[in-house]
């Protein structure tokens, strides 16, 4: 792993691109923006998360930030195992998470930051804040010189709704949309409508995984062509150079 590059590494997913990685239902990725390393979600199984980290030459002790999208076990289940190796982190989670979960994370030595609205985590790195009705979810947003990168956990609030919300916050085109899109079971008509809306929202590149569904992945691959990225555990994406907001004078 190149610790000086700006990268997204898919650590945990239902599918894998490399035989030495274990596929399992869930999602986790590592965002490397030197000097920061951000773990977004933690998959469902601590042993699989740590095994895949080891195989991808990821050192847990170099990770300083954890962002959890929502409270489902396939996205937070690996956190306890990770915190046993590295508890000197700040964990950003939706404020709607159960009180007991927050307390347990704190007892393991991590700092807990409860997220309501959009907040800046590091320069050029944001959470879009809690979205959704009953189940609240947040996504990770990175500002780059080529546009926004949006990373979703499961997109329970709706993938189009998430992109619309992020575009409203930052008023920039989307260079890359990656993660779980929650489109399993959608009809071809629904997929066409969703794709059209994402195109209208200026989503340039797309990398669906986890709960997106085979039909949706096939549809996006046909529509986006060379701008479609096959996303699974083991994928390493080289990021455009970050473009953080300049501090006010």
PyMOL commands that set and color helices and strands:
alter all, ss='L'
color gray80, all
select helices_A, chain A and resi 46-55+60-62+73-76+79-85+99-107+159-170+188-200+210-212+214-227
alter helices_A, ss='H'
color red, helices_A
select strands_A, chain A and resi 7-12+28-33+36-40+65-67+90-94+111-115+119-122+125-127+140-144+147-152+174-180+203-209+236-238
alter strands_A, ss='S'
color yellow, strands_A
deselect
rebuild
show_as cartoon
